[in-house]
Amino acid sequence: MIEDDDSRHRFLSAYVEGRIDKLFVNYVGAELVEGQLIATIYSPALLNSEREYVLLATQNALSSQPREQHARSLEATTLRLKSLGLTDAQIAALPGKPAVEWHTEILAPMSWHHRRAPRL
């Protein structure tokens, strides 16, 4: 009889509601490396936050908002994107993301390697 060691399992929960349109890790026991592409997701909430960030990042700070308020708004949007699971690199790349691209890549937030064989 082969027993699986439940203490070595890791679960990844979604940070945001949405629809997974492409899954890149599609079998139980797959090894993950931090930053590895797991899936692409369509999420209206995430898409709106991304677009808000792009607007603020590209908006001239001399707009109707005072400079300090603009900086606070940009920081708040950045923190929201991080809480939704985006990395710093993904956030920095958002201004170059085409407006017609509605999907976001979901990356592994941690590495996990199953190195031990199951107990027999």
Steps between C-alpha positions, in 0.01 A plus 500: 500500500634845409412789730519863402652743751228768539736725696701558182207640298468869423183673390483816292186704540372755254558863594229626266177384339525414135502236230810293432529480123826308475657274759871419478523269805253228426585195709511413867851498643649749254809681626480878508776757491433846640408728210398211273196566281205306644202637307350790312187650652231739390389702801299821465618619844866437417465652154343816645780532756763451230342768282471739794873448568591566135290816497664628818851393394475676165296797617679826536535585869407856406141394436215619719640298793774645718831313461482342849146374444604353163791318666269362773249381240774326303637334816151383605439349157841331510421347840162381374666326203749331734214381721337354187814292438705701251876523543701823490627405153147439371384834638796685346421342161132607500549827307629290208211251512277540192156642582338214307664238727240404759688213661753505781768243564485333841847411628592255776554698822731232641712203395401153595697186423390158616835332567402199708343186366167399658517271801446134419 
